[in-house]
Amino acid sequence: MNQADIERMESKIAYLERANSELSDVVYGQQRELERLRAQLQSLATRLESLCSEGPAYTPEQERPPHY
């Protein structure tokens, strides 16, 4: 193996290490975003559940027709 081959392999390794680091940063960011979205979804589900459990404000008989 000559010096040019070694330099070429070192260059490829450096490129792969940089790409791996960039991909790791992207995955970390996606994980944080996923956690934030899950928390938001849980919050919305809780709010929806509480609104549904309150029941309707009016029964169909009590509700005014749309033309009023």
Secondary structure, DSSP 8 states (H G I E B T S, - for coil): --HHHHHHHHHHHHHHHHHHHHHHHHHHHHHHHHHHHHHHHHHHHHHHHHHHHT--SS-TTTS--TT-
